Structures are given as C-alpha cells and as structure tokens.
Amino acid sequence: MIRSTGQATLLAVAALFAMTTAYAKDIVVGQSTALTGVLASSGVPMRMGAQACFDMVNEAGGINGQHLRFISLDDGYKVEQTVRNVKDLLEKEHAVVLVGGSGTSNNEALLKEKILANANLAVVGPRTGSSSLRDPYNPYLFHLRASYAQEVDKAIEYYASIGFQKIGIVYQDDAFGMDALSAAKAALRQLGMEPVFSSTYERNTVKVEPAVKAALAAQPQAVLLLTTTGPTATFIKLFREAGGASQLMALSITDPASIIQSIGVKHARGLSIITVFPSPSRIDYAVIKEYQAALKKFGPADAQPTLGSLEGYLGAKVVVEGLKKTGINPSREKVLQSLESLSNKDLGGFRVNFGPNLRAGSNYVDISIIDKHGAVLR
C-alpha cells in the first residue's frame, strides 16, 4: 500500500502526539489522613512534608518525564471516611500508590475489606506501629516506623535502668491502644512488674480526666502515654496543673511541636518522647538537609522542620525511589514490585530495607526530651 506524503505526515504527527500524551500523563499518589480533628496536628505536617518532596521532584522534571500529582484527602481519623477516601482515590483519581495514612484501625479496615489486595495497592509509611498490621505478614503496607512493641520496650528499658518500679499507663480505647498496652504489659512482666494503674479514654476525643485522676491517685514514678497528640497534650496540662510530678513519656505518634504549641513550654518541658526517625535538625544526614531545603522552598512561609513533616517527606522519598524503577505510566502492581526491591536503600543517611517477605523497613528507635526552652533534645 502506497501512502501519500500528506498521510505520512499525519501519521507521524499522530505518533508524536501519542508519545507526548504518554509522557505528559501525571502519576497520581494518594493519601487519606487526618487534616481536621484531634489528629490534624499530625496529619497536616505529614501532608506538608510529602508535598514538599513531590514539588521538588516535579521542579526537577518529574519521574521518567512524568509529573507527580499528590492528592491528600481528609478522613478526620474516622475509619469509615478512610475507606471512602481510598475508594475514591482508586476509582476516580486512579492513584497508583498511597503514602502516609494515619491510624491502626483505619489501615486495618483497608486490609479487612480487601481494598488494598483487590487493587494491588501499596501504602508507604502508614503512621502506625501496630503489630496487627505486621503479624500476620501482608504485602501491601511498607512500614518506615519501628513497631509500638519496639518503642515500648525502649521506654521500659530506660525506666528500669534508672530504677523505676512504679509505672502507670494511659492508653487509647481502640486497636492502637490495646496493641501498645499489650506490648507494655509484656515488657513489664519480663522485669517482674505490673502497671501501678492503667486507664483509658475514648478514641477521637481528649476526654482524659478519668486517666488524670487515676494517675494522681496512684502516684507513679512514671506514666507511659500510649496516646495520640491531642489527648497527650490535654493529659499533660491537666496532670501538671493538678500537681502531678511523675515523669511522662509518649510514643512517637505524639508530635512534640504540636504539644508545645498547644499547652506551652511550661507544661510540655520534661516530656520524653520515643522517636522512630532522626531529629529533623540532624544536618549530618544528607536526606534531612535535602528535606530542610525542600520545606523552605515549597512549604508555607512559617514552616519549621518537625518530626511530622520529616516523616511525610521520607515516605514520599521512598515512593519516588520506587517509581523511578517502574518506567512510564506505572501500574499499581509494578509500583508494589519496585518498592519491594528497595533492599537496604540509603535515602541519605536513613536506610530502608524491604524485600519479598520483608515490610518492616526500619528499626530506628531513640528517646528525646523537651527542655525548658522548648527545644527537643536527644
């Protein structure tokens, strides 16, 4: 068959248009997290850090010629809304991967309803250390955090090392709280101890008055707060104002910057916090220098480095590293496989390690403390 010059030109233009369209198509990264409600102080910084990372990558030309489009939806820490959001991200926005979703129960629902399994959808950096999301093993959650059990072990080990015997516990009444409580009791039993009190509060509230009363009555040497940021702040304020003098330690999901902003340095000072990432001021880490530069350039004018936004940035960084290996127009399955291949990956001083049967990407655990000036010290 002989084509005219005009036909050949049209075919060439059509082919070029098709190639350009293929390269121009955005890669959609989704997120469902708490941007309002009691956990917004954690969700908003995580979104900010992730957005700064993606903006930096887009400015440099994107990934394999494609730009990243980050869609973050508010679930208010409510399980039902998380499910609706993720379905929308899959069906309407065609997201190929999720990053940084909050909540043990929220992520459990995505697994229970087989939303992740049916879509072959990876979630990078879920903001939870629950053992229920690690055991039994599932291939869809790529953890950047150490487990709550590892965090609690670190706290109990520290208190035992300074001779504390009277340790109390405040925990959230949900899957997260029960998981952390179980780990804390197990760690104490190994040392021949039991909690001098344990008290709970309702999820998605800051109604911790009964826990404050129980702590004041028991007079423990230390209280382990298995709580989220809002309830942690409220407990500390009420406990200190009522004369409580026990040492207080919170898990890593408590954001120290938000605590200080909420209740002031006077009440916040002395609070110890388990950390599962290096300090956001550690410029000896190349990735943290990179994060600080991205936050300064692409974040709000008043943005300051925090653990929350650093966590969001690191999650986005892992997503980017996975996407680099997938080629043009990556599928969800290809993204999952690429993330799985990130074995002992150095992100710039902070390493993650994934594999065919490995989703616990990091075991980093440390303890920091808020000093009298509001600085967070290791």
C-alpha positions as CSV (number, residue, x, y, z in Angstrom):
1,M,0.0,0.0,0.0
2,I,1.4,3.4,-1.0
3,R,0.7,6.4,1.3
4,S,0.8,10.0,0.2
5,T,3.3,12.4,1.7
6,G,0.4,14.1,3.5
7,Q,-0.8,10.8,5.0
8,A,2.7,10.0,6.2
9,T,3.0,13.4,7.8
10,L,-0.4,13.0,9.6
11,L,0.7,9.6,10.9
12,A,4.0,10.9,12.2
13,V,2.2,13.8,13.9
14,A,-0.3,11.3,15.5
15,A,2.5,9.1,16.7
16,L,4.3,12.1,18.2
17,F,1.1,13.2,19.9
18,A,0.6,9.8,21.4
19,M,4.1,9.7,22.7
20,T,3.8,13.1,24.2
21,T,0.5,12.2,25.8
22,A,2.0,9.1,27.3
23,Y,4.9,11.1,28.8
24,A,2.7,14.0,29.9
25,K,0.2,11.9,31.9
26,D,0.6,12.6,35.7
27,I,1.4,9.9,38.2
28,V,-1.2,10.1,40.9
29,V,0.0,9.5,44.5
30,G,-2.9,9.4,47.1
31,Q,-3.2,10.0,50.8
32,S,-6.1,9.7,53.3
33,T,-5.2,11.2,56.6
34,A,-6.5,13.4,59.4
35,L,-6.4,17.0,58.3
36,T,-9.1,18.0,60.8
37,G,-10.0,16.7,64.3
38,V,-7.8,15.5,67.1
39,L,-5.1,14.1,64.9
40,A,-4.8,17.0,62.5
41,S,-1.7,18.2,64.3
42,S,0.0,15.0,62.9
43,G,-1.7,14.7,59.5
44,V,-1.2,18.2,58.3
45,P,2.6,18.2,58.8
46,M,2.9,14.8,57.1
47,R,1.0,16.1,54.1
48,M,3.2,19.2,54.1
49,G,6.4,17.1,54.1
50,A,5.2,14.8,51.3
51,Q,4.1,17.7,49.2
52,A,7.5,19.4,49.5
53,C,9.2,16.2,48.3
54,F,6.9,15.8,45.3
55,D,7.2,19.5,44.4
56,M,10.9,19.3,44.5
57,V,10.8,16.2,42.2
58,N,8.4,17.9,39.8
59,E,10.6,21.1,39.6
60,A,13.5,18.8,38.5
61,G,11.4,17.3,35.7
62,G,9.4,14.6,37.4
63,I,10.0,10.9,37.1
64,N,10.7,9.4,33.7
65,G,9.3,12.6,32.2
66,Q,6.1,12.5,34.1
67,H,5.0,14.8,36.9
68,L,3.6,13.6,40.2
69,R,0.1,14.7,41.3
70,F,-0.4,14.4,45.0
71,I,-4.0,14.2,46.2
72,S,-4.4,14.3,50.0
73,L,-8.0,13.7,51.4
74,D,-9.2,14.4,54.9
75,D,-10.6,11.5,56.9
76,G,-10.7,13.2,60.3
77,Y,-9.2,9.9,61.7
78,K,-12.5,8.2,61.1
79,V,-12.3,4.7,59.8
80,E,-15.4,4.9,57.5
81,Q,-14.1,8.1,55.8
82,T,-10.7,6.5,55.2
83,V,-12.4,3.6,53.4
84,R,-14.5,6.1,51.3
85,N,-11.4,8.2,50.5
86,V,-9.3,5.3,49.4
87,K,-12.1,4.0,47.1
88,D,-12.3,7.5,45.6
89,L,-8.6,7.7,45.1
90,L,-8.6,4.4,43.3
91,E,-11.8,4.7,41.2
92,K,-11.9,8.4,40.4
93,E,-8.3,9.6,40.6
94,H,-6.5,6.4,39.6
95,A,-3.9,6.6,42.2
96,V,-1.1,4.0,41.8
97,V,0.3,4.2,45.4
98,L,-0.7,5.7,48.8
99,V,1.6,7.4,51.3
100,G,1.4,8.2,55.0
101,G,-2.1,7.3,56.1
102,S,-2.8,7.5,59.8
103,G,-4.4,5.1,62.2
104,T,-4.2,1.5,63.2
105,S,-7.9,0.9,62.8
106,N,-8.1,2.9,59.6
107,N,-5.4,0.7,58.0
108,E,-6.9,-2.5,59.4
109,A,-10.2,-1.6,57.7
110,L,-8.4,-1.3,54.3
111,L,-7.0,-4.8,54.8
112,K,-10.2,-6.3,56.1
113,E,-12.3,-5.1,53.3
114,K,-9.6,-6.2,50.8
115,I,-9.4,-2.8,49.2
116,L,-5.6,-2.9,49.0
117,A,-5.5,-6.6,47.9
118,N,-8.1,-6.2,45.2
119,A,-6.2,-3.2,43.8
120,N,-2.7,-4.5,44.3
121,L,-2.2,-1.1,46.1
122,A,0.9,-0.3,48.2
123,V,0.7,2.0,51.2
124,V,4.1,3.5,52.0
125,G,4.8,4.8,55.5
126,P,1.5,4.2,57.3
127,R,1.6,6.2,60.5
128,T,1.2,3.3,62.9
129,G,3.5,0.8,64.6
130,S,0.8,-1.7,65.5
131,S,1.7,-5.4,65.4
132,S,-1.7,-6.2,64.0
133,L,-0.6,-4.7,60.7
134,R,2.7,-6.6,60.7
135,D,1.7,-10.0,62.0
136,P,0.5,-11.9,60.1
137,Y,2.6,-10.5,57.3
138,N,0.8,-8.7,54.5
139,P,2.5,-7.4,51.3
140,Y,0.7,-4.0,51.0
141,L,1.9,-2.0,53.9
142,F,5.5,-0.7,53.6
143,H,6.5,0.4,57.1
144,L,9.0,3.1,57.8
145,R,8.4,3.1,61.5
146,A,9.6,0.7,64.2
147,S,6.8,-1.2,65.9
148,Y,5.0,0.0,69.0
149,A,6.4,-3.0,70.8
150,Q,9.9,-1.8,70.0
151,E,9.0,1.7,71.2
152,V,7.5,0.4,74.4
153,D,10.5,-1.9,75.0
154,K,12.8,1.1,74.7
155,A,10.7,3.1,77.3
156,I,10.5,0.3,79.8
157,E,14.2,-0.5,79.4
158,Y,15.0,3.1,80.1
159,Y,12.9,3.4,83.2
160,A,14.3,0.1,84.5
161,S,17.8,1.4,84.0
162,I,17.2,4.3,86.4
163,G,15.5,2.1,89.0
164,F,11.8,2.9,88.4
165,Q,9.4,0.3,89.7
166,K,6.1,2.2,89.7
167,I,5.0,2.8,86.1
168,G,1.4,3.7,85.1
169,I,-0.2,3.5,81.7
170,V,-2.7,5.6,79.8
171,Y,-4.0,4.2,76.5
172,Q,-6.5,4.9,73.8
173,D,-9.5,2.6,73.6
174,D,-9.0,1.1,70.2
175,A,-6.8,-1.3,68.2
176,F,-3.8,1.0,68.5
177,G,-4.1,1.5,72.3
178,M,-4.8,-2.2,73.0
179,D,-1.8,-3.3,70.9
180,A,0.5,-0.8,72.7
181,L,-0.9,-1.8,76.1
182,S,-0.3,-5.4,75.5
183,A,3.3,-4.7,74.5
184,A,3.8,-2.6,77.6
185,K,2.4,-5.2,80.0
186,A,4.6,-7.8,78.3
187,A,7.7,-5.7,78.7
188,L,6.9,-5.0,82.4
189,R,6.2,-8.7,83.1
190,Q,9.7,-9.6,81.8
191,L,11.1,-7.4,84.6
192,G,8.7,-8.9,87.2
193,M,6.5,-5.8,87.3
194,E,2.9,-4.8,86.6
195,P,1.4,-1.3,85.9
196,V,0.5,0.5,89.1
197,F,-2.5,1.8,87.2
198,S,-3.9,1.7,83.7
199,S,-6.6,4.0,82.4
200,T,-8.2,4.5,79.0
201,Y,-10.0,7.2,77.1
202,E,-12.3,7.2,74.0
203,R,-10.8,7.3,70.5
204,N,-11.1,10.6,68.7
205,T,-11.6,12.6,71.9
206,V,-9.5,14.3,74.5
207,K,-11.6,13.1,77.4
208,V,-8.7,12.1,79.7
209,E,-10.0,13.4,83.0
210,P,-10.5,9.9,84.5
211,A,-7.0,9.0,83.5
212,V,-5.6,12.1,85.2
213,K,-7.5,11.2,88.3
214,A,-6.2,7.6,88.3
215,A,-2.6,8.8,87.8
216,L,-2.8,11.3,90.7
217,A,-4.2,8.6,93.0
218,A,-1.5,6.0,92.1
219,Q,1.4,8.4,92.3
220,P,3.6,6.5,89.9
221,Q,7.2,7.4,89.2
222,A,6.5,7.5,85.5
223,V,3.4,7.4,83.2
224,L,3.7,5.8,79.8
225,L,1.3,7.7,77.4
226,L,0.0,5.3,74.7
227,T,-1.9,8.2,73.3
228,T,-2.2,10.4,70.2
229,T,-1.1,14.1,70.2
230,G,-4.3,15.8,71.3
231,P,-5.1,13.6,74.3
232,T,-1.4,13.6,75.2
233,A,-1.4,17.4,75.4
234,T,-4.6,17.5,77.4
235,F,-3.4,14.9,79.9
236,I,-0.1,16.7,80.5
237,K,-1.7,20.0,81.1
238,L,-4.4,18.7,83.5
239,F,-1.9,16.4,85.3
240,R,0.7,19.1,85.8
241,E,-1.9,21.7,86.9
242,A,-3.3,19.2,89.5
243,G,0.2,18.8,90.9
244,G,1.3,15.6,89.2
245,A,5.0,15.2,89.3
246,S,5.6,11.8,87.6
247,Q,7.9,11.6,84.6
248,L,5.9,11.3,81.4
249,M,6.8,9.5,78.2
250,A,4.8,9.4,75.0
251,L,5.0,7.3,71.9
252,S,6.4,8.5,68.6
253,I,3.0,9.4,67.2
254,T,2.9,12.3,69.6
255,D,4.2,15.4,67.8
256,P,6.4,17.5,70.2
257,A,6.0,20.7,68.2
258,S,2.2,20.4,68.4
259,I,2.4,19.7,72.1
260,I,4.4,22.8,72.8
261,Q,2.2,24.9,70.6
262,S,-0.9,23.5,72.4
263,I,0.0,23.7,76.0
264,G,3.1,25.9,76.2
265,V,6.7,25.1,77.3
266,K,5.8,25.5,81.0
267,H,3.7,22.3,80.8
268,A,5.5,20.5,78.0
269,R,9.0,20.7,79.4
270,G,10.3,17.4,80.7
271,L,8.1,15.3,78.4
272,S,10.1,12.4,76.9
273,I,9.1,11.1,73.5
274,I,10.1,8.0,71.7
275,T,11.3,8.8,68.2
276,V,11.4,6.5,65.2
277,F,13.2,8.9,62.9
278,P,16.3,11.0,63.4
279,S,15.8,14.6,64.6
280,P,14.7,17.0,61.9
281,S,17.7,19.2,62.9
282,R,20.3,16.5,62.1
283,I,22.0,18.0,59.2
284,D,24.7,15.3,59.3
285,Y,22.0,13.3,57.5
286,A,22.0,14.2,53.8
287,V,18.3,13.4,53.4
288,I,17.5,15.8,56.3
289,K,19.5,18.6,54.6
290,E,17.5,17.9,51.5
291,Y,14.2,17.9,53.4
292,Q,15.0,21.2,55.1
293,A,15.8,22.8,51.7
294,A,12.6,21.4,50.1
295,L,10.5,22.6,53.1
296,K,12.0,26.1,53.0
297,K,11.4,26.4,49.2
298,F,8.0,24.7,48.8
299,G,6.4,24.8,52.3
300,P,4.5,27.6,53.9
301,A,6.5,30.7,54.8
302,D,6.3,29.9,58.5
303,A,7.1,26.2,58.2
304,Q,9.7,24.8,60.6
305,P,11.3,21.4,60.5
306,T,9.4,18.9,62.6
307,L,9.3,15.1,63.0
308,G,5.9,15.0,61.5
309,S,6.8,16.7,58.2
310,L,10.1,14.8,58.1
311,E,8.1,11.6,58.3
312,G,5.9,12.7,55.4
313,Y,9.0,13.7,53.4
314,L,10.7,10.3,54.0
315,G,7.5,8.4,53.0
316,A,7.3,10.5,49.8
317,K,11.0,9.9,49.2
318,V,10.5,6.1,49.3
319,V,7.6,6.4,46.8
320,V,9.8,8.4,44.5
321,E,12.6,5.8,44.7
322,G,10.1,3.1,43.9
323,L,8.5,5.0,41.0
324,K,11.9,5.6,39.4
325,K,12.2,1.9,38.7
326,T,8.8,1.3,37.1
327,G,9.1,3.1,33.7
328,I,6.4,5.2,32.0
329,N,2.8,5.1,33.3
330,P,3.4,2.7,36.2
331,S,0.8,0.3,37.3
332,R,-0.1,-0.4,40.9
333,E,1.4,-3.9,40.6
334,K,4.7,-2.6,39.2
335,V,4.9,0.0,41.9
336,L,4.4,-2.6,44.6
337,Q,7.2,-4.8,43.0
338,S,9.5,-1.8,42.7
339,L,9.1,-0.9,46.4
340,E,9.7,-4.5,47.3
341,S,13.1,-4.3,45.5
342,L,14.4,-1.4,47.7
343,S,16.8,-3.6,49.7
344,N,19.0,-1.7,52.2
345,K,18.3,1.5,50.3
346,D,20.2,4.5,51.5
347,L,18.0,7.6,51.3
348,G,20.8,9.9,52.5
349,G,21.9,8.5,55.9
350,F,18.5,7.0,56.7
351,R,18.2,3.4,55.3
352,V,15.1,1.4,54.5
353,N,15.1,-2.3,53.8
354,F,12.3,-4.1,52.0
355,G,12.2,-7.5,50.3
356,P,9.8,-10.2,49.1
357,N,8.8,-11.1,52.6
358,L,10.0,-8.0,54.4
359,R,7.9,-4.9,55.0
360,A,9.5,-3.6,58.3
361,G,11.7,-1.1,56.6
362,S,13.3,0.5,59.7
363,N,14.0,-0.4,63.3
364,Y,15.3,3.0,64.3
365,V,14.2,3.9,67.9
366,D,15.5,6.6,70.2
367,I,14.3,8.9,73.1
368,S,14.1,12.7,73.0
369,I,13.0,15.2,75.6
370,I,11.5,18.7,75.6
371,D,13.8,21.0,77.5
372,K,12.9,24.2,79.5
373,H,13.4,26.3,76.3
374,G,11.1,24.1,74.2
375,A,13.9,22.5,72.3
376,V,13.6,18.8,71.6
377,L,16.8,17.1,72.6
378,R,18.1,13.6,72.1
